[in-house]
Amino acid sequence: MLKVLKPGFFTTVQDCGRFGYRDKGVPVSGAMDMISVSRLNALLENKACASVLEITMTGPTLLFENDTYIALAGALLSPTLNNEPIDNYKVYKVVKGDILSYGRLEKGFRSYLAVKEGFKAPSILGSMSQYYPLTDTKCISEFQEINFEECTSFEPKISELKMDTYLDFDYLEVFKAPEYDMLNDGQLTALFSKEFSISKENNRMAYQLNETIEGHSTTILTSATQPGTIQLTPAGKLIILMKDGQTTGGYPRILQLSEEAICVLAQKKSTDKLIFKMV
């Protein structure tokens, strides 16, 4: 059992997401940065979609009430175990009474915590991912207890990873989306020559960019969208849908992020800058 002493800014239980319900209007949800999650679960020899905690900007303080093994990935949030600094991509044993806490955000935006065999939460439509109002709550709360299976002995095949970091990437890989061909030469030039910055309007549903390109008067029928879809509003604003984004939209879908680019964008915060790179 994990007891939440302080919840942090926005900490949620996430796995790979829920699939097969988009036609009912249910977002995929799941971890924003699946690169981090897949690496963590591989390190702990968990199932690929074992649930983790997704920690946004400001980390929680967590009390372990059972023994287990943990690993961290994603943003650098100055984590400590019993006030001793610990590193990302390294397996640590924790015992009953140990306290994991986080400090200053150094790089990135979302950190991930995994435990051996994953966290246990109610499964709704095939996923433990928190998404309100489908789940009762939108994030973890103070004094909440989160289940996991106790593990007193584990000898990992690999106890530590040395990873090149994508936290420093300043570009997003994109490919053409259904309405790409509606763009004129001026819009295309702006898209691939301008530097864009993340606006304050960014969350698990969507990221908006501060800079605009030439607008349009094109209307389309409400059509399917997915995580990573980039929509262009009539005013020229770019909206990038993320894991909790709506399943349909009426703005032209001009570009689509690659799976890696979704993870890169998930680690960006307000004022961070980036460019688009066609693949």
SETORSE-342915 format. One record per residue: x, y, z of N, C-alpha, C in turn; residue in three letters. Coordinates in steps of 0.001 Angstrom, whole numbers, plus 524288, in hexadecimal, padded with zeros to 5 digits. Example, Ala and Ser with C-alpha at 12.3 -4.5 7.8 and 13.67 -1.06 7.14 Angstrom:
residues 2
833867E9C681E788300C7EE6C81E78833907F31C81E78ALA
832327F73681BA8835667FBDC81BE4832648001E81EBESER
This chain:
residues 279
803477FB528000080000800008000080370804E980000MET
801B5808CA7FD1B8046F80DC47FCD9800D1811ED7FF0FLEU
80294814D6802F87FF70818F28054C8014981E3B80355LYS
7FD9E82160801857FED48267F7FF5C7FEE382A82803CBVAL
8037882C5B80533803E58306380945802E1835C7806EDLEU
804F6836A880244803D983B647FF4880316839BA7F99BLYS
7FF0C83BA47F6FE7FDD9839A37F1C1800FA83C137ED50PRO
80398840827EE488061B8433F7E9FB80222846487E6CFGLY
803EB848B87E29D8008A84C0B7DF777FC49848F87DCB5PHE
7FDCC844E07D9D47F9F2841BB7D7007FC5883C617D606PHE
7FB27838C37D97E7FD4F8337D7D9437F8EE82FA57D841THR
7F99D82C597D4567F57F828AB7D2DF7F7AE8232D7D231THR
7F42D81F607D29C7F56F819FB7D1307F476819707CB5AVAL
7F855817717C8817F7CE816C97C2D77FA388119F7C11DGLN
7F7F580F797BCF87FA5B80AF57BA677FAA480C217B492ASP
7FA228083B7B1377FA6E809357AB917F58880BD17A966CYS
7F14E80BE27AC717EC8580E667AAAB7E83180A887A989GLY
7E39E80CA27A8387DF16809527A6FB7DDB5809E37A138ARG
7DD018056F79EC57DC37805597991F7D71B80299797C6PHE
7D4ED80418793547D0288019F7917F7CB3780485792EFGLY
7CBC980940795367C72680C2C796ED7C706811B4794C3TYR
7CA52812DC7910B7CA628182178ED37C54E8195D78BFCARG
7C2CC8155D789E87BDCB8164A787557B987817C678B2DASP
7BA93816E57902C7B6F48187C7945A7B88E81DBA796ADLYS
7BCA582020794847BE7C825267968C7C251824B579B07GLY
7C4618200779C047C7FC81F387A0627CD9B81FEA79E85VAL
7D080823AD7A0A77D5F78247479F177D94C81FB27A062PRO
7DDBD81F5679DC07E16981B1D79ECB7E3AC81B977A446VAL
7E4ED820507A5F17E79C8213F7AAF47ECBD81E2B7AB09SER
7EE7481C867AFA87F37F819EF7B00F7F7E681DDB7B0D3GLY
7FC8F81BE27B1B28011081F2D7B2CA80241822BB7AE2DALA
8036D827A67AF52804C682B6B7AB4380A0382A0B7A8B4MET
80D99828077ABBF812DD826CC7A9E1813B6820EA7AA47ASP
8124581E207A617812BE818757A6318185D816A27A599MET
81BDA819F97A3CF8215D818797A3B382338817597A941ILE
8220881AF37ACD68239281A397B247821168155A7B49BSER
81C0F814A97B39D81934810467B5F981B4380B0E7B3F6VAL
81C3580AA87AEDD81E12805B67ACC28237C804637AEE6SER
826CA808587AF8B82C01807687B1B382BB5805B37B76DARG
8285C808347BA64827C9806D27BFEA825DC801417C095LEU
821BC7FFE87BDB581F8D7FAA87BE4E823537F67E7BC6AASN
8267A7F7B97B87582A7A7F4037B6BF82EA87F35D7BAF4ALA
8301F7F7AB7BD70834297F78A7C1778326E7F4347C618LEU
82D717F4AE7C78A82B5A7F1BC7CBFD829307EC6A7CA62LEU
829A37EB327C53E827AC7E63C7C31C821DD7E58D7C42DGLU
81F0C7E9EC7C3A88195B7E9E67C422816E77E8C37BEDBASN
811C97E7F17BEE880EE47E7D07BA0C80F527ED327B77DLYS
80F1B7ED4C7B2588100B7F22C7AF7380C537F6817B0FFALA
8077A7F51D7B267803937F91F7B3AC802717F97C7B980CYS
806167F7B07BCC2805527F82C7C267804937FDEC7C3DFALA
8011C7FEEA7C7A27FFD2804447C92780448806E07CC1ASER
804E880BF07CB21808DD80F2A7CDAA8063C8140F7CFC5VAL
8093B8172D7D29A8077381C607D417809DD820587D062LEU
80695823A57CE2480864827F17CADF8085A82CE07CE2FGLU
80CD982F5B7CEB280DA8833B27D24980ECF8389A7CF20ILE
80B9E83C957CFC580BFE841447CC8580E28845EB7CF8DTHR
81288847DD7CDE5814F084CC07CFA6816BC84CB27D54BMET
8133F84BAC7D8EB8148E84B9C7DE7A8134E846357E0ABTHR
8172C843B87E2FE8169083E4E7E493813DC83D957E9C6GLY
811E0838DD7EAB480F4D837927EFA58133D835EB7F3CCPRO
8114C835167F87F8143D8327C7FCA78115982D737FDDETHR
81422829057FD9D8119D823E57FDC78141E8206F801E8LEU
810D281DE3804F28129281A548090C81182814AE8075ELEU
8158F8118B80746814F080C0A805EC8138F808F980AD7PHE
80F328063480A9080D678031880F0280E837FD4C80E43GLU
811097FBFA809E2812BB7F69E808D7817DF7F6CE805CFASN
81AB07F27B805EB81F937F21E8030681E787F1907FD33ASP
821DC7F3D07FA04821877F31B7F4608267C7F52E7F1DDTHR
826827F54F7ECC082ACA7F7907E9BD828847FBBD7E62ETYR
82B54800067E593829528046F7E28D82D56806337DE80ILE
82B73809337DAC182EDD80BDA7D70682C0B810C07D52EALA
82F20814AD7D3A682CFE819B37D1F382EFB81AF97CC7BLEU
82BEF81E247C9A982D8581FCB7C46982AD7824E97C312ALA
82C328270A7BE88829B882BDB7BCB282C7B830AE7BEB2GLY
829658348F7C03D82B868398A7C1FD82F23838E57C6AAALA
832D183C817C71C8365F83C957CB97833F9840127CFBDLEU
8322C83D977D3FC82F478405A7D811831EF83FF57DD62LEU
8370483F477DD5883A0F83F177E236837BA83B567E637SER
836F5836617E4C983492832B17E87883857831067ECC4PRO
8362182FDE7F1538393782DC87F5AD8364A829437F82DTHR
8393C825847FA0C83712821267FD05839548218480280LEU
835FB8229580642837B78238E80BA683BDA827DE80BCDASN
83ACD82BFE808C083E11830AF8087F8434D82FDD805BFASN
8440D82B4C8034C848D582A4D800538478382A877FA7CGLU
84A6E82D9F7F7688494782E0B7F1D184975828C97EF00PRO
845D7828047EB71845D8823527E82A84571825007E27CILE
846868214F7DEF4846E7822847D9648428D81FED7D640ASP
841A48220D7D1AB83E2681F8E7CDEC840A681A9B7CBB4ASN
83D5B817217C9D383F018125B7C719842A080EF97CA5ETYR
8415980E737CF4A8445580B1A7D2CE8408F8087C7D694LYS
84151803677D78183DDF8007C7DAFC83F9D8013C7E0A5VAL
83BE4802917E3FE83CE88033C7E9928393C7FFBA7ECB6TYR
83B437FD797F0C9837E67FA997F462835DA7FE5D7F87ELYS
830CD7FE127F9A382E8A801257FDE382C057FD67801C7VAL
82C0C7FEF4806AB829B97FBC580AD1825997FEF680DB1VAL
8227D7FC4D810B881E587FECF813AB8207380375816C7LYS
81DF6807EF8162C81F8F80CA4818F1822DA81056815B2GLY
824B780EA081133827D28121580DD6824698165D80B80ASP
826BF81AFA80ACB823E281F7B808A88269C82171803BDILE
82395821BA7FF918256C823E07FAA3823398295D7FA10LEU
8269982D1A7F8ED824C5832777F832827A2834E67F398SER
8259F839637F1EE827B283C0B7ED59828E3841B67EEA3TYR
82C9F843E17EBB882E29849487ECA182D7784CA47E7D6GLY
8317D84F817E67C83144853577E24683124850BE7DCE6ARG
82DD7852E27D98882DAE8511B7D41E832848531B7D144LEU
835B184F927CF4883A86851047CC9D83A04850C97C6AFGLU
8372B84CF87C4BB836A784C507BF16831E0848F57BDF3LYS
82F3584A277B99382A828473E7B83E825C4849497BB25GLY
821A48463C7BB2981CC5847F97BDA1819D98439E7C069PHE
81A7683EBD7BE81817B183A557C0DC81B77836067C24FARG
81B25834677C73781E5F830267C93381AE582B657CA16SER
81D5E826CA7CA2C81A61821F37CAD081CD081E967CF10TYR
8196581C397D22B81AF98189F7D64C81879813577D547LEU
81BB280F4F7D517819C080A017D46781B5E806AE7D908ALA
8181C802E97DA5A819657FF177DE61819487F9AD7DBE9VAL
81BD77F6037DE5B81BDF7F0A87DC73816447EEA27DC0ELYS
814CC7ECB57D77E80F9D7EA9D7D63480B7D7EECF7D564GLU
80CDF7F3C87D60B809377F7FF7D4DF8057B7F9407D94AGLY
8032E7FDDE7D90E7FF3A7FF7C7DCDA7FA067FCE77DB8CPHE
7F6C67FC447DF857F1AD7F9C97DED77ED5F7FDBF7DFF6LYS
7EA3D7FEBA7DC047E5D08024F7DC817E1407FFE87D998ALA
7DC70801CC7DA997D7ED7FF9F7D7D07D8968001F7D1EBPRO
7D76C7FBE07CF217D7BF7FBEA7C9727D2627FD477C72FSER
7D23C801667C4157CD5E8031C7C19A7CE268030B7BBBAILE
7CAEB800187B9097CB5F7FF727B3627D0E07FDBD7B1E1LEU
7D3027FA3F7B4F37D7F67F7CF7B3A67DCCF7FAD37B513GLY
7DC487FEF87B8217E0DD8021E7B98C7E04D8044C7BF0ESER
7E4B3804EB7C1B47E4D28075A7C6DC7E5CC80D387C688MET
7E68580F4B7C1D37E7D4814CD7C1347E38E818637C350SER
7E53481C317C66A7E17781FF87C8807DFCD823CF7C445GLN
7DAB38244A7C3A77D86E828287C01B7D2F6829617C220TYR
7D27282DED7C4857CD7982F967C6BE7CA1C831FC7C272TYR
7C4FD830927C21F7C1CA82DE07C6017C13F828057C52FPRO
7C436825B67C19C7C3E38200B7C1057C5A681D5B7C608LEU
7C9DD81F5F7C85A7CB8381D847CD7B7C97E821507D19ETHR
7C94881F9A7D6687C6F3822C67DA977CA01827CB7DBA1ASP
7CF17827A17DACE7D26482C327DBE17D5F482D397D73ATHR
7D7D9832137D6D47DB41833777D2757E101832D67D3BBLYS
7E2518329D7D8C57E7C6831EE7DA537E7DF82FDA7DFEACYS
7EC7882E717E1CE7ECDC82C697E7197EC39830D97EB08ILE
7EAD082F877EFCA7E9C8833787F3CA7ECC08323B7F8CBSER
7ED1E8361B7FC237EFE0835838011C7ED7F8312380459GLU
7F0D882DEB8068A7EF858297A809E87ECFF824E980704PHE
7EC968254A801E87EABA820D77FEDC7EEB081C6D7FF44GLN
7ECCD8179E7FEEC7F0398130F7FEDF7EFB1810437F9A5GLU
7F41480F057F74A7F43A80C8B7F2287F6AC807247F2CAILE
7F3FE803417F0E47F5B97FDE37F1AB7FA197FC4E7EDFBASN
7FD6B7F8DC7EFE8801217F5FB7ECA6802727F0F17EF84PHE
804477ED177EC96805A27E8187EEF580AFB7E8717F18FGLU
80B447E6A37F664810497E6B47F91A814317E3367F64BGLU
818FF7E50A7F60281D387E1F97F3AA822067E2907F71ACYS
823C97DE437F964828337DE777FD0082D4D7DCA37FA86THR
82CE87DA387F5EF8319F7D8377F36E8311F7D8AB7ED7FSER
834EE7DB3B7EB24834F77DBF27E57883A8D7DCEF7E3BBPHE
83C5C7D9E97E003841937DA9C7DDE4841187DC167D824GLU
840F07E1297D6FF840287E2E17D197844B27E14A7CE11PRO
843567DFE47C940847667DE8C7C56D84AC57E3567C442LYS
848377E7DF7C42E84AEF7ECD67C36E849217F0807C7C0ILE
84C9D7F27B7CAE984B187F5B17CF6184B4E7FB867CE3ESER
84DA17FCFB7C9C084E41802827C89284EC7803357C2B2GLU
84C748076E7C0A984CEB808B07BB2184FB080DE57BA7ELEU
8531380E267B6AD85579813177B52E852E3814D67B025LYS
84F89818C47B08484C4F81A497AC1284DE081F957A9EDMET
84DDB81FF57A4A984E2C825287A255848C9827957A2F6ASP
848A082C657A465843A182EB67A5E68410E8318F7A169THR
83BFD830CE7A0EB838D4833A879D1E8368B8389579F9FTYR
837C1839717A48B835D183E1D7A734838068430F7A4B5LEU
83C73842897A20C83EEF8470F79FA783D298480279A08ASP
83A028447D797DB8385384530792738354A84A49791ECPHE
8367F84D4D78DDF833BE8523A78CF78308885200787ECASP
82F4184D3D7864382C2084C9B78186828118484F78253TYR
823EC8489577F4581FD1844A477F5381F6784236779F1LEU
81FF583D24779A281F4783A70774AB8197B83A1D7735BGLU
8181F83B9376E8A812A783B8876CDE8123F8391876778VAL
80D79837547663480C5A835B2760DE8070C837E975F4FPHE
805B98375975A6F80106839D5758577FC178377E75AB5LYS
7F86A83AEE75C227F34A8395975E0D7EF4383A3B759B2ALA
7EA598389E75A6E7E686838A6756257E5D283DD07534EPRO
7E5F88423C756107E51384746753747EA2384A3C75233GLU
7EE77847757521D7F382849EF751097F37884CD574BD4TYR
7F0F084A87747EB7F11D84CC9742A77EE15851E274223ASP
7EB1D85367746197E8608586D745E87EC1085D01746FCMET
7F0AF85BCE749097F45E85FF574A6E7F6BB862697458CLEU
7F74286796745A77F9C086A3D741427FFA186AC67423DASN
8025B86CC873E668080D86D2173ECB809CB870747436FASP
806F7874B5744728085E87812748D2807B88755774E0BGLY
803858726D74E97802A186F8875375806C186B4D75435GLN
8080A8688A7500880BFE8646F7505581152866AB751C7LEU
812A786B0F74F63817A686D907509E817E086F117565BTHR
813A7871477584E81383872E075DCD813EC86E2E7616FALA
8112786A02760298112A8655F76383816A3863287643ALEU
819AD8631B7600281EAC86063760378236A8640076078PHE
8226F8690776121826D086CAE761BF8268E86FA2766EASER
821E1870117692D82143872FF76E098229686FAF772CBLYS
8242B87255776DD824C586FE377BFE81FD48710577F16GLU
81DAB86D027816D818DB86D887847581A0586CC178A40PHE
816F186F4078D848178F86EA87932D8128686CA479591SER
8131D869BE799D580EA48677579C8F80BC786BB779F95ILE
806A686BF279F008039186FD07A1D88025486DDA7A758SER
7FFD2871267AA587FE2886F987AF9B7F9BA86BA47AF58LYS
7F71186B6C7AAE87F2C6867B77AA3D7F4FF862787A879GLU
7F6F985F807AC2B7F8FE85A4B7AAF17F7C0856947AF63ASN
7F5D3852097AE007F46F84E107B1E07F406848C67AF28ASN
7F1B9845037B1CB7F14F83FC67AF927ED7483F977AAFFARG
7EA22843807AA837E66C843927A6287E8DA845BE7A12FMET
7EBB084A0D7A1A67EDE384C8979D017F2118507579E7BALA
7F57B8517D79ACD7F964855A279B277F812859BA7970FTYR
7F7DF85EAE798A67F74F862E6794E57FC96865B27945AGLN
7FD83867D478FBA8025B86AA378EB4801468707978E82LEU
805068738E7903F804448793A7906C8041787BA978AFBASN
807A487A0B7879B8080B87C637826F803CE87A3477ED3GLU
8021A87D6B77B307FE1A87BCA7776F8005E87BCD771E9THR
7FD7F8795876E647FEAE879C9768D97F9D387C1B7663DILE
7F9FA87CE17612E7F57D87F0975E5A7F0A887BA575F4DGLU
7EC3E87E22760607E76987B54761627E4F68793575C67GLY
7E00D8778875CCB7DD6687527758557D77F875C4758F9HIS
7D4BE87493754E37CEFC874A8755007CCC486F5775396SER
7D00B86B52753E47CE648660A752807CAF2863BD756C2THR
7C6C2861367553B7C37085E66758F97C3838589E7579BTHR
7C3A98556075B977C37884FBA75AC47BF5584D6475E5AILE
7BD76848D175CE47B9F884601760607BD118445976536LEU
7BA7C84423769A37BD0D8422A76E547BF4283CCA76D1FTHR
7C45383C2B76E107C70C8376676C737CA6583546770DASER
7CC1D83076770307CF1E82DCE7743E7D4688306577514ALA
7D5FC830A7779F97DB2B8327D77B757DDA582E6477EF5THR
7E29F82F157800C7E56582B867837C7E9C282E7578639GLN
7EC2382C2A78A3B7F09082ECF78CB87F4BE83025788B0PRO
7F68783502788DB7FA75836C7785357F8568399978077GLY
7F322839C477FD37F0D483CA377B797F18B8428177C4CTHR
7F36784531778427F40884ADD7787F7EFA184D5D7755DILE
7EC7D85085778007E822853347758D7E983858F37749FGLN
7E76C85B1B770647E8378609C76F1C7E3018637176F6FLEU
7E2A386757772E67DDC586A42773817DD5B86E6376F33THR
7D8AB8707F76E467D819874A376A547DB938795B76B61PRO
7DCD487A5E770517E02987ECB771AF7E5F387D977710BALA
7E745878C876F987ECB58776776EBA7EF71875267737BGLY
7EC81873C7777857EED78718E77C3D7EF8886BAE77B91LYS
7F3C9869A377DAD7F4EB8640C77D687F3A38617B782A0LEU
7F08A85D56782677EEFF85A5A787037F0BA854BA78634ILE
7F3D4852BC789D97F5CD84D64789757F30D84A0B78D88ILE
7EFE78466178BC27ECFD8430678F597F0AD83F19791EALEU
7EF9683DFE796E77F2E183A5F799C97EF9B835C779BC2MET
7F171832EF79FB27EF2F82DE27A1137E98882E2E7A2FBLYS
7E8018326E7A57C7E297833007A7477DF5E8365C7A393ASP
7E1618374E79EDB7DEB383AA179B247D9B18383879911GLY
7D64283B9A797147D14F839C8794F17D2348361F7905BGLN
7CE56832DF78F307CEDD82EE978B1F7CD25830DD785C1THR
7CA8F83557785857C90E837AD7808A7C9EC83D8D780D6THR
7CA2F8400A77C427CAD9845AE77C267C938847E7776ECGLY
7C82584D01776E77C65684F95772327CA508531276F97GLY
7CF0285387771E57D32D8569076F727D64F8530776BC7TYR
7D865855337678B7DBAA85219764057E03D84F8F766E5PRO
7E12684A98765A17E5778479A767E17E9F9847E576401ARG
7EDD084B20765477F1D284C3D7615A7F6C1848F376204ILE
7F7FF84779766C67FCAA8445F767CD7FB7A8406876C16LEU
7FEC283C6C76C5D7FE4A8386F7706A803AC8376F772B9GLN
80422837B6777E0809178369177A7780A4D830C277A29LEU
80F4A82F74779BF810F682A0E77A5B8104C8288678019SER
810818236F7812B810038219E7868E8145E823DD789F2GLU
819178241F787D181D6E8265E78AD181C8382C2078BDBGLU
81A5D82EE87880281977834837889D81574835A078CE1ALA
8119C8322F78D7F80DD3832DA791C7810B4832BD796FBILE
8146182F27797838177182EBE79C5A81AD58339279D21CYS
81D2883576798E88206983A2B7994181D1C83ED079B06VAL
8188A83F7C7989C8152C843E2799FD813358436E79F97LEU
8124783EB37A1648106E83DE17A6C18144C83FE07AAC3ALA
81943840797A93881D48842547ACC981E518482B7AC38GLN
81B1584ADE7A92181BA78507D7A877817D0853667ABEFLYS
81971858017ADA48163385B467B0FE815AC860AD7AE94LYS
8128A863F17B0F381191869347AEFB816AB86C1E7ADE8SER
816E086EA07A95E81B43871C57A74181F8386E767A4A9THR
81F8C869497A56882359866177A29D8226F866A979CBEASP
826A886661799BE8264D867577941B8278F8626D790FBLYS
825448622278C448261385D8F788F4824F385EEC7834ALEU
8269185B7477FCD8256485BF477A3D82304856C777865ILE
82070856ED773D681E408523977182822078501176D7APHE
8225A84AE276D4A825DB848457699F822D2843EC766DELYS
8220B84473761C081F138409A75ECB8223A83B9375E22MET
81F998372675ED68222F8320E75E2581F4B82EEE759FAVAL
